[in-house]
């Protein structure tokens, strides 16, 4: 899954943000499920990076909503 930096998130359209957010949430669920089932994650820092990317996308969506209002 692609990890986006803040400047990359700002360049995405609203539709692309929604799509990426859904993909990242699925990826996060799968990674957490793997850990909770007792398996070792392939990349231990992956969950943290995905959570931060999700937060970046949600922050940008909220900023765009405020600008429209």
MDAnalysis code that builds the backbone (N, CA, C; Angstrom):
import MDAnalysis as mda
import numpy as np

u = mda.Universe.empty(207, n_residues=69, atom_resindex=np.repeat(np.arange(69), 3), trajectory=True)
u.add_TopologyAttr("name", ["N", "CA", "C"] * 69)
u.add_TopologyAttr("resid", np.arange(1, 70))
u.add_TopologyAttr("resname", ["UNK", "UNK", "UNK", "UNK", "UNK", "UNK", "UNK", "UNK", "UNK", "UNK", "UNK", "UNK", "UNK", "UNK", "UNK", "UNK", "UNK", "UNK", "UNK", "UNK", "UNK", "UNK", "UNK", "UNK", "UNK", "UNK", "UNK", "UNK", "UNK", "UNK", "UNK", "UNK", "UNK", "UNK", "UNK", "UNK", "UNK", "UNK", "UNK", "UNK", "UNK", "UNK", "UNK", "UNK", "UNK", "UNK", "UNK", "UNK", "UNK", "UNK", "UNK", "UNK", "UNK", "UNK", "UNK", "UNK", "UNK", "UNK", "UNK", "UNK", "UNK", "UNK", "UNK", "UNK", "UNK", "UNK", "UNK", "UNK", "UNK"])
u.atoms.positions = np.array([
    [0.848, -1.179, 0.000],
    [0.000, 0.000, 0.000],
    [0.889, 1.235, 0.000],
    [0.522, 2.194, -0.805],
    [1.291, 3.423, -0.898],
    [1.096, 4.263, 0.355],
    [2.186, 4.801, 0.833],
    [2.145, 5.684, 1.986],
    [2.306, 7.104, 1.465],
    [1.398, 7.968, 1.840],
    [1.380, 9.331, 1.337],
    [1.906, 10.310, 2.377],
    [2.666, 11.255, 1.924],
    [3.097, 12.370, 2.759],
    [2.049, 13.473, 2.634],
    [2.146, 14.473, 3.511],
    [1.122, 15.523, 3.560],
    [0.996, 16.247, 2.219],
    [2.105, 16.572, 1.579],
    [2.015, 17.301, 0.310],
    [1.417, 16.426, -0.790],
    [1.602, 15.113, -0.703],
    [0.997, 14.206, -1.681],
    [-0.507, 14.092, -1.458],
    [-0.917, 14.106, -0.204],
    [-2.345, 14.013, 0.129],
    [-3.080, 15.246, -0.382],
    [-2.460, 16.410, -0.261],
    [-3.095, 17.652, -0.706],
    [-3.342, 17.667, -2.204],
    [-2.547, 16.916, -2.958],
    [-2.676, 16.917, -4.412],
    [-3.779, 15.990, -4.912],
    [-4.304, 15.120, -4.065],
    [-5.331, 14.167, -4.470],
    [-6.708, 14.833, -4.503],
    [-7.570, 14.337, -5.374],
    [-8.944, 14.844, -5.425],
    [-9.747, 14.219, -4.285],
    [-10.948, 14.714, -4.079],
    [-11.808, 14.187, -3.022],
    [-12.139, 12.715, -3.242],
    [-12.388, 12.338, -4.481],
    [-12.714, 10.948, -4.798],
    [-11.507, 10.059, -4.529],
    [-10.331, 10.513, -4.927],
    [-9.112, 9.735, -4.690],
    [-8.834, 9.589, -3.196],
    [-9.104, 10.639, -2.432],
    [-8.918, 10.560, -0.982],
    [-9.824, 9.491, -0.380],
    [-11.075, 9.474, -0.807],
    [-12.022, 8.472, -0.305],
    [-11.566, 7.057, -0.645],
    [-11.106, 6.867, -1.879],
    [-10.655, 5.544, -2.312],
    [-9.428, 5.091, -1.514],
    [-8.461, 5.981, -1.363],
    [-7.239, 5.631, -0.639],
    [-7.539, 5.363, 0.835],
    [-8.448, 6.133, 1.402],
    [-8.815, 5.937, 2.802],
    [-9.428, 4.554, 3.008],
    [-10.296, 4.148, 2.107],
    [-10.919, 2.832, 2.205],
    [-9.874, 1.724, 2.076],
    [-8.949, 1.857, 1.122],
    [-7.893, 0.860, 0.941],
    [-6.999, 0.765, 2.176],
    [-6.654, 1.912, 2.748],
    [-5.790, 1.919, 3.924],
    [-6.491, 1.317, 5.136],
    [-7.774, 1.575, 5.283],
    [-8.514, 0.993, 6.407],
    [-8.589, -0.528, 6.289],
    [-8.763, -1.021, 5.083],
    [-8.770, -2.474, 4.867],
    [-7.396, -3.054, 5.178],
    [-6.357, -2.372, 4.718],
    [-4.985, -2.812, 4.978],
    [-4.710, -2.851, 6.482],
    [-5.186, -1.841, 7.201],
    [-4.986, -1.784, 8.646],
    [-5.725, -2.925, 9.348],
    [-6.953, -3.210, 8.911],
    [-7.709, -4.313, 9.503],
    [-6.994, -5.641, 9.295],
    [-6.467, -5.846, 8.104],
    [-5.761, -7.087, 7.815],
    [-4.501, -7.210, 8.664],
    [-3.758, -6.122, 8.811],
    [-2.524, -6.161, 9.599],
    [-2.828, -6.414, 11.076],
    [-3.862, -5.762, 11.587],
    [-4.231, -5.971, 12.988],
    [-4.768, -7.382, 13.215],
    [-5.508, -7.893, 12.235],
    [-6.030, -9.251, 12.340],
    [-4.914, -10.270, 12.381],
    [-3.902, -10.052, 11.593],
    [-2.758, -10.949, 11.563],
    [-2.039, -10.961, 12.913],
    [-1.873, -9.793, 13.505],
    [-1.198, -9.686, 14.799],
    [-2.052, -10.306, 15.900],
    [-3.355, -10.049, 15.873],
    [-4.220, -10.578, 16.925],
    [-4.375, -12.094, 16.827],
    [-4.156, -12.644, 15.641],
    [-4.232, -14.090, 15.470],
    [-2.951, -14.775, 15.941],
    [-1.999, -13.988, 16.355],
    [-0.765, -14.553, 16.887],
    [0.383, -14.572, 15.909],
    [0.164, -14.080, 14.720],
    [1.237, -14.055, 13.734],
    [2.107, -12.828, 13.893],
    [3.321, -12.947, 13.456],
    [4.234, -11.806, 13.494],
    [4.040, -10.991, 12.215],
    [3.929, -9.693, 12.343],
    [3.770, -8.872, 11.146],
    [5.049, -8.896, 10.306],
    [4.885, -8.805, 8.988],
    [6.046, -8.787, 8.110],
    [6.916, -7.557, 8.384],
    [6.262, -6.437, 8.585],
    [6.962, -5.196, 8.869],
    [6.341, -4.622, 10.145],
    [7.048, -4.665, 11.262],
    [6.465, -4.235, 12.533],
    [5.996, -2.780, 12.557],
    [6.617, -1.903, 11.781],
    [6.223, -0.502, 11.779],
    [5.109, -0.180, 10.810],
    [4.635, -1.174, 10.078],
    [3.625, -0.938, 9.051],
    [2.315, -0.405, 9.629],
    [1.876, -0.956, 10.741],
    [0.609, -0.515, 11.344],
    [0.689, 0.960, 11.713],
    [1.788, 1.360, 12.293],
    [1.959, 2.759, 12.696],
    [1.933, 3.693, 11.489],
    [2.620, 3.304, 10.424],
    [2.676, 4.136, 9.226],
    [1.301, 4.244, 8.579],
    [0.565, 3.149, 8.536],
    [-0.777, 3.168, 7.948],
    [-1.707, 4.052, 8.775],
    [-1.625, 3.946, 10.087],
    [-2.467, 4.784, 10.959],
    [-2.179, 6.265, 10.727],
    [-0.917, 6.607, 10.590],
    [-0.557, 8.014, 10.369],
    [-1.030, 8.506, 9.005],
    [-0.957, 7.644, 8.004],
    [-1.428, 8.031, 6.675],
    [-2.937, 8.232, 6.686],
    [-3.656, 7.367, 7.386],
    [-5.106, 7.535, 7.533],
    [-5.406, 8.881, 8.204],
    [-4.656, 9.207, 9.224],
    [-4.859, 10.482, 9.922],
    [-4.596, 11.667, 8.997],
    [-3.583, 11.565, 8.149],
    [-3.292, 12.646, 7.196],
    [-4.454, 12.854, 6.238],
    [-5.014, 11.752, 5.754],
    [-6.117, 11.852, 4.803],
    [-7.349, 12.443, 5.479],
    [-7.668, 11.990, 6.681],
    [-8.838, 12.513, 7.398],
    [-8.651, 13.995, 7.710],
    [-7.441, 14.387, 8.076],
    [-7.159, 15.793, 8.360],
    [-7.376, 16.650, 7.124],
    [-6.909, 16.176, 5.983],
    [-7.093, 16.924, 4.736],
    [-8.575, 17.004, 4.364],
    [-9.315, 15.920, 4.547],
    [-10.758, 15.951, 4.254],
    [-11.460, 16.967, 5.144],
    [-11.107, 17.012, 6.424],
    [-11.722, 17.975, 7.331],
    [-11.354, 19.407, 6.955],
    [-10.120, 19.630, 6.544],
    [-9.693, 20.966, 6.143],
    [-10.468, 21.433, 4.907],
    [-10.712, 20.520, 3.995],
    [-11.474, 20.873, 2.793],
    [-12.931, 21.170, 3.120],
    [-13.484, 20.461, 4.087],
    [-14.872, 20.730, 4.492],
    [-14.992, 22.130, 5.117],
    [-14.003, 22.514, 5.907],
    [-14.018, 23.832, 6.554],
    [-13.901, 24.935, 5.504],
    [-13.071, 24.725, 4.490],
    [-12.897, 25.734, 3.439],
    [-14.189, 25.926, 2.657],
    [-14.955, 24.845, 2.454],
    [-16.195, 24.943, 1.688],
    [-17.293, 25.657, 2.458],
    [-17.265, 25.547, 3.757],
    [-18.337, 26.129, 4.580],
    [-18.214, 27.616, 4.721],
])
